[in-house]
Amino acid sequence: MITGSGSLELKEKNHESLAGRKRLFEMMPVNFFEFVNFKTNYKYEDKLNLFFEIEKQQTDLLLNEYLNFGGYPRIITENKISEKLLLINEFTEVM
């Protein structure tokens, strides 16, 4: 399996053909609805619009967090802001 930014280096070292053995998987960031479902333990999974209407302050807090930290799965599962910032810095340094 070759993944991430290091995959080009690995490809250069491996001269074997990958014909017929290659699979591509595209992993998209978590969208806002998935983010809210995760943060509310899927309590409102089928009623997110109701949650947005009733829990306006909580919705604003979640939106602020999502806009500041994005939808990277590793970052949304982290609870500590300081750790989220470290993770974001790691992502931006690699890119």
Sequence and secondary structure as in RCSB ss.txt:
>XXXX:A:sequence
MITGSGSLELKEKNHESLAGRKRLFEMMPVNFFEFVNFKTNYKYEDKLNLFFEIEKQQTDLLLNEYLNFGGYPRI
ITENKISEKLLLINEFTEVM
>XXXX:A:secstr
   STTHHHHHHH  S  TT           HHHHHHHHTTTTTTT HHHHHHH HHHHHHHHHHHHHH S HHH
HT   HHHHHHHHHHHHHH 
